Amino acid sequence: MALWDRIRESASTMQTQLLAKKNDLKSGAFRDASMAMCALVAAADGTVDPSERQRVAQLIAGNEVLRNFPADDLRRRFEENLDRLVADFDFGKVSVLQEIAKARKKPAEARAVVQIGIVIGGADGDFDQDERAVVREACYALGLPPHEFDL
């Protein structure tokens, strides 16, 4: 199987697993951690162009699991995290990883946050090394072993 197909299949599998847990993923900690994860993946290479910002915002709006929350609220949280990362990536990353760590107390939510990162990172068919690296860091912040997610 080609790498492209494996990435797409992995993202699809993660999305299916997320949908199965949708009713359990309604806490503020999950919401905050998910938006921080989306911003971290979007800025993984240290830059965010307007088209990438828009693409990730559309993925958030279209994600069935994230429809548990008001779209305007999600967008605001995503943008705030992204602004932190764009202003100073290294300092912003510390803050964003702290947001992600909020989901650590509930293992199902923590895993779902990582899965969202993989879905967002793989949505364009290229879950690149920078994206994998930040999702791996998020795993550590959440107390999860990266190998569980093939990272």
Solvent accessible surface area in square Angstrom, and as a share of the most:
residue,aa,sasa,rsa
1,M,146,0.65
2,A,59,0.46
3,L,106,0.53
4,W,124,0.43
5,D,55,0.28
6,R,126,0.46
7,I,16,0.08
8,R,122,0.45
9,E,95,0.42
10,S,45,0.29
11,A,13,0.10
12,S,64,0.41
13,T,62,0.36
14,M,23,0.10
15,Q,38,0.17
16,T,86,0.50
17,Q,74,0.33
18,L,0,0.00
19,L,78,0.39
20,A,91,0.70
21,K,53,0.23
22,K,46,0.19
23,N,117,0.60
24,D,102,0.53
25,L,0,0.00
26,K,115,0.49
27,S,31,0.20
28,G,31,0.30
29,A,34,0.26
30,F,0,0.00
31,R,47,0.17
32,D,14,0.07
33,A,0,0.00
34,S,0,0.00
35,M,0,0.00
36,A,0,0.00
37,M,0,0.00
38,C,0,0.00
39,A,0,0.00
40,L,0,0.00
41,V,3,0.01
42,A,3,0.02
43,A,1,0.01
44,A,12,0.10
45,D,85,0.44
46,G,36,0.34
47,T,91,0.53
48,V,25,0.14
49,D,77,0.40
50,P,113,0.71
51,S,81,0.52
52,E,35,0.15
53,R,60,0.22
54,Q,80,0.36
55,R,72,0.26
56,V,1,0.00
57,A,7,0.05
58,Q,111,0.50
59,L,54,0.27
60,I,7,0.03
61,A,61,0.47
62,G,45,0.43
63,N,11,0.05
64,E,63,0.28
65,V,0,0.00
66,L,1,0.01
67,R,138,0.51
68,N,43,0.22
69,F,21,0.09
70,P,92,0.58
71,A,65,0.51
72,D,122,0.63
73,D,28,0.15
74,L,5,0.02
75,R,106,0.39
76,R,114,0.42
77,R,52,0.19
78,F,0,0.00
79,E,36,0.16
80,E,71,0.32
81,N,6,0.03
82,L,0,0.00
83,D,76,0.39
84,R,97,0.35
85,L,2,0.01
86,V,81,0.46
87,A,88,0.68
88,D,75,0.39
89,F,46,0.19
90,D,103,0.53
91,F,152,0.63
92,G,2,0.02
93,K,40,0.17
94,V,86,0.49
95,S,30,0.19
96,V,0,0.00
97,L,31,0.16
98,Q,119,0.53
99,E,40,0.18
100,I,0,0.00
101,A,35,0.27
102,K,91,0.39
103,A,1,0.01
104,R,130,0.47
105,K,185,0.78
106,K,109,0.46
107,P,84,0.53
108,A,50,0.39
109,E,6,0.03
110,A,1,0.01
111,R,78,0.28
112,A,0,0.00
113,V,0,0.00
114,V,0,0.00
115,Q,10,0.04
116,I,1,0.00
117,G,0,0.00
118,I,7,0.03
119,V,19,0.11
120,I,3,0.02
121,G,1,0.01
122,G,5,0.05
123,A,48,0.37
124,D,64,0.33
125,G,7,0.07
126,D,77,0.40
127,F,15,0.06
128,D,52,0.27
129,Q,131,0.58
130,D,66,0.34
131,E,13,0.06
132,R,57,0.21
133,A,37,0.29
134,V,6,0.03
135,V,0,0.00
136,R,76,0.28
137,E,58,0.26
138,A,0,0.00
139,C,0,0.00
140,Y,135,0.51
141,A,23,0.18
142,L,5,0.02
143,G,43,0.41
144,L,14,0.07
145,P,53,0.33
146,P,14,0.09
147,H,144,0.64
148,E,76,0.34
149,F,13,0.05
150,D,128,0.66
151,L,34,0.17
